[in-house]
Every structure is written in C-alpha cells, then in structure tokens.
Amino acid sequence: MIQVYRKIRQKLLAQNNFQKYVMYAIGEIFLVVVGILLALQFNNWSIENVNKVKEKWYLINMVEDIEYQRDVLKYMKEHYENCIKTSESILKSYKETKNFQNIDSLNEKLNLLMETDNFPNINNTYQELISSGQQALIKNKELSVNIIDYYLYSEDNYIDVKNNNDNVFYRELHPVFYDLAQIVMIDKELYEDKDGLFETDSEIDIILIKKLEIDDTKMKFLNALKSLILIYKLQLEMIDDTIEMGRDLVQKIDDELGLTPDMVNQTE
C-alpha cells in the first residue's frame, strides 16, 4: 500500500501538477489521521472492555465477601442472644431465691458466657480494590459511595467490638466467670481416652457455689452479668445494622450487574 502511494506521488510530481499533488497529500494525511483515530478508538474500546471485566470481578467478589460476613454475623448474633438469655435467666433466678444454688446447669452457662467473638471485618476484595488504586473501575458513583460507607461502618464496628473485648470483656468480665466455673471440654475426641482427666468434678461445683455466697464475689458476678447484657445488646444493634446495610448493598450491586432474583438464586 505504501508503494502504491509513493508511485502516485511520483506520477503527480512528474506531471508538475502541483494542485493535484497538494490535494492528494491532504487526502493521504487525512487517511493517516483517520487510521490513527480508529486505532486509538479500538485501543480505548479494548481498555474499556477490560475495565468492565475487572469491575464485574470486583463487584461479584465483594458480594461474596458481604454474604460470607453476613453468615458470620448471624452466628455471632445467635451467640449474643444466647448469652443475654442465659444471663437474664441467672439474674431472674437470683432475684427470686437470693442465691445461686438451684440454678440448673450453672457451670455450663458460665462456660457459654466465657466465649465471645470479634466483629468480622471481611474486606479482602475491597482492600484489593483500594490498594491497587482502581476505585475508578466502579463507574456508578452512587454505588461506589455506598460500598465505601459499608466498609467504613464495618471497620468502625470491628474497632468498637475489639475495644469492648480487650478493655471490658477480657479484663473485667471473663475473669469473674472463669473464677467461678470448671472448664467444659467441647471437643470430646481430645480427651475421651484420658481416663476422665478432663471431666468436671461435683465437689468442685460445691466449692464454687460456696464462693458465690461471699458478698464481694456475689456482687462482682451480678455486675458482670449486667455488664455483659448491656454490651451485647449494643453490639447486637451493630450486627443488625450491618446485616441490613449489607443486604441493601448486595441488591444495589445485583442491580448494577443486571442480575434478577432468579439469576442470583442460580449462582448461589
């Protein structure tokens, strides 16, 4: 093709037809410019397609992270509700009898109260998006803001719950429960061949009940129960709000991806 253009130029020059040569030169420049523009357009189109694929990948994986976080939060919520219910039942029994001797399965209840959870901050995909500097891949700016708000709220909740656990639960509440309970081994496979070395002792139960007759111990125990209820109720609100925000965000992402409820169910 280049040789053809060269021959045309040479022919026009040989004919001394300057006007036609100029028109030809302009036409040739025009064709070159059009070719460059088409190449750039194709390149932009290719980059845009690649970015759309990346955007879809990030959004789909964020949905998976949010739904996994939701499952963890539901388990955490169930544990908190059980602890609140257990604590309230102990308080109610004490109010009626003014002692802890007739509380059913007190040791098992104390073992339950010694367990707690950290708020799940499952943000691997979001952190990958941020660290790679590709936030602009999310073209829908309103959706982008919603995503940022969700993960900032989750991070705040993670920090708040961790502070409560570190500064209140493990420092103030857990020692009280631990001092009044025998540890119950949940995984029996770990000790079933140990000749009962890890079984609870009924005589120790009696000793622990007697400890609860001491006024100072009794007061610490009652305060620990009330504090646990207060903290867990506040954290339950965090969990419910996060689950609701996550559900709304997943719906908005599905809408952005053009997924119908039936399509979503098929992918689950």
N, C-alpha and C positions, 0 to 999 in steps of 0.2 A: 504493500500500500504506500509506503514511504517513497519507493522508487517511482510509482505512478505519479505522485505529487511532484517529484523532482523533474520528471520528464515534461509535465505540464508547464512548470515554471520556466524550464529551459526553452520550450517552444514559444512561450509568450515573450520572453526576453529576445529571442532570435527574431521575432516579428516586430520588435520595437513598439509593441502595443502596450504602452505604459498604463493606460487607463484600465484595460482588462487585467493587467498584472496586479494592479492595486486591488481591484475588486476580488480577484482570486485570492490574494494574500489575506484580505479581510475575511473572506469566506473560510480560508484554512484556519485562521486564528479562531474564528467563531466555532468551528468544528472541534478544535483543540479544547477550547473553554468548555463547550458542552460536554466533551468527553471527561474532562476533569470534574465538572459538576456532577455528572452521572456517577463517576467513581466515588466521589465524596458522599453522594446520596446513598449509594449502595453500602458504603462503609458505615454511615450513620444508621442505616436500617439494620445492618448486621449487629452493631453495638446495642441498638435499642432492643433487638430480639434477645440478645444475650442478657441484657439487664432485666428484661421481663422474666426470663427463666430464673435468674437469680432472685428477683423479688418474690416470685411464686415459691421458690425453695425456702426462703426465709419465713414467709408467711405460714406455709404449711408446717414447718418445724416449730414455729412459735405456738401454733395451735396445739401441737403435740405436747410441748412443754407445759402450756397452760392447763391442758386436760390432765396431764400427769400430776401437776401441782394440785389440781382440784381433788384428785383421788387421795393424795396425801393429807390434804386439809380436811377431807371428810373423815378420815381415820382419826386425825388429831381432834376433830370436833367430838367424835364419839367418845374418845378417851376423856376429854374435858368434862363432857356431860356425865359420864360415869363417876368421875371424881367428885363433881359437885353433888350429885345424887347421894353418893356414899358419905360425903362429909355432912350433908344435911341430915341424913338418917342417924349418924352418930350424935350430932348435936340435939336432935329431937329426942333420942333415947336418953341422953344425959339429962335433958330438961325434965323429963318425966320421972326419972329414977334417982337423979343426982349422983349417979355412979356409972362406971363402965363395965361392971361385972357381967351383966346379962346381954351384952351386945353380941349378936351372932357373928361368928367368923371375923372377929375384930382384927386378928393378925393378918388375914388375907386382905382385909380392907386397907390396913396400913401399908401392906406391900403395894397395893394399887396406887395409893397416894404418894408413894416414893418415886413413881415413874412420871416423867414429864417429857415434853417434846420441844424441839426448836422449830420455829416457823420455817417452812420450806421456801427457799428463795431460788426456785428453779428457773434460771435465766440464761442457760448456755447459748441458745440461738441469739437472743438479744445482745448478749455480751460480744458474740462473734460479729454481729452487725455493727456494733459501736466501735469495737477495736479495729475493724477493717476500714472504718471511715466511710461506710457505704449506706449511711442513713438515707441518702437521697434516692436510693433504689425504691423506697416506698413512695410512690407518686401521689397517692391520696394523702394530702397534708393533714386532714382531719383525723384520718386513721393513724397516721404517724404520731400525732399528738396523743391520741388515745393509748397507743402502745407505750409511749414514754410515761404517761401518767400511771398506767397499770404497774409497770416495773418499778417506778419510784415508790409507789404505795406499798408494793410487796417488800421492797428493800427497807422502808421505814418500819413495817411490821416485823420484819426479821430482826432489826436492831432493837426494837422495843421489847420483843419477847425474849431475846437473848439477854438483855439487861435485866429483865424480871427474873429470869432463870439464874443468872450469875449472882445478882446482888440481893435477891429476896429468897427465891426457892432454895437454892443450894446452900446459902448462908444461914437462913433463918428457919425455913420450914422443914426441909429434908432432914436435918439433924434431930429435930423433935420426933418425927415419925420413925426414923432409924433407931433412935434410942429406946423405942417402945415396942419394937417388932422383931420377930425372928424372920430371917430371910427365907422366902419360899423359892426353891429352885423350879423354874418353869419348865426347862428342858430336862425331863427325867432321864433321857438317854445318857446325860453326862454323869449321872451318879447312881443309876439303877444297880450297878454291880459293886457298889462301895459299902455294902453291909449296913445300910441305913445311916451312914455318917452325916448325910445332909438332911435327914428328916427333922421336922420340928419336934421340940420337947415339951410335953404338957406341963412339966414342973417349971420350965422357964416361962411359960404362959402365966402361971400363977404369980411368979416374981414380977413380971411386967405389969400385971393388973394391980399388984400392991404398989408399984411405983406410981401408978395413976391415982392412988389415994392420997399422995402427997400434994398439998395445996399448990406449991410452986409448979410442980410438973403438970398438975391438972390445968392450971391457968395457961401455961405455955401451949399445952395440947389444944385447948379450946381456941386460943388465939390463932394458932397455926391453921386450924380447920377453917375459921372465919376468913383469914387472910387468903387461903387457897381459893375459897369460893369467890372472893372479890376479884382476885387476879384472873381466874379462869373465865369469869363472866365477861370481864373486859376483853380478854383475848378471844372469846367466842364471837364478840362483835366484829373484831378484826377479821376473823375467819369468814364469817357470813358476808361481810362487805367484799372481801377479796374474791370469794366464790362468785358473787353476783357480778362484780366487775369483770372477772374472767369470762363468765358466760356471755355477757354483753359484747366483750371484745372478740370472742370467737365468732359470734354471729356477724359482727361487722367484717371480720376477715373473710368469712364464708361468702358474704355478700360481695365483697371486693373481688373474690376469686370466681364469683358466679356459680357458687355451689348451692344447689337446692337441698332441702332436708333429706330427700331420698338419696341423693348423691353422697351426702355426708354419712348417712347410715351404711351405705355400701362400702365406704372406705374404712369404717370402724371395725 
